[in-house]
Amino acid sequence: MEWKIEYLKEAQRDLKRLAPYSRKLILKAIEKTAEHPFSPPDGIGKSLGNHASSKLSGFNKIKLRGLGYRVV
């Protein structure tokens, strides 16, 4: 199962501001997550929980530790 990727305008703006090398690695990680959207061991990324203060439930997050970025 592959998920569809949609970028918010804010995300597109943030991607444009990144260095080309970082942008390439982040986009590659997003593509991999879309191909395998479930939590490990079957997929990549981690599902965000249901927190009362968060509007991000249902989304996945990826941590790119080497770059110091977290992508939702």
C-alpha atoms as one frame of an Amber mdcrd trajectory, in Angstrom:
protein
   0.000   0.000   0.000   1.421   3.364  -0.987   0.202   6.652   0.417  -0.320
   9.869  -1.495   1.969  12.741  -0.509   0.510  16.223  -0.137   2.623  19.241
   0.799   1.206  22.239   2.609   2.265  25.660   1.328   4.300  26.137   4.498
   6.107  22.846   3.903   6.917  23.802   0.310   8.329  27.118   1.537  10.403
  25.359   4.201  11.767  22.870   1.665  12.874  25.689  -0.639  14.827  27.264
   2.228  16.852  24.130   2.920  20.273  23.390   1.521  20.042  21.240  -1.641
  21.723  18.252   0.022  19.351  18.316   3.018  16.325  18.811   0.755  17.294
  15.771  -1.320  17.652  13.533   1.758  14.381  14.741   3.277  12.410  14.202
   0.057  13.929  10.729  -0.282  12.882   9.878   3.300   9.340  11.130   2.605
   9.125   8.950  -0.516  10.304   5.889   1.435   7.714   6.536   4.125   4.949
   6.825   1.510   5.968   3.433   0.097   6.002   1.797   3.558   3.692   3.966
   5.674   3.278   1.750   8.708   5.305   1.768  11.905   8.351  -0.496  12.184
   9.072  -3.357  11.621   6.832  -3.303   8.531   7.365   0.329   7.606   9.237
   3.553   8.175   8.291   6.391  10.476   6.261   6.549  13.627   2.600   7.391
  13.977   1.742  10.488  15.997  -0.687   9.865  18.822  -3.937  11.546  19.803
  -3.036  14.453  22.046  -5.617  17.047  23.013  -3.203  19.885  22.224  -2.156
  18.496  18.841  -3.870  18.561  15.464  -1.414  16.045  14.033  -3.098  12.767
  14.903  -3.133  10.404  11.958   0.171  11.716  10.612   3.553   9.989  10.632
   6.840  11.474  11.724  10.328  10.719  10.510  13.428  11.704  12.456  16.511
  12.409  10.376  18.989  12.391  13.228  22.052  12.952  11.080  20.569  16.167
   9.722  18.787  17.214  12.912  15.326  17.362  11.318  11.952  15.892  12.150
   9.402  15.630   9.336   5.653  15.224   9.947
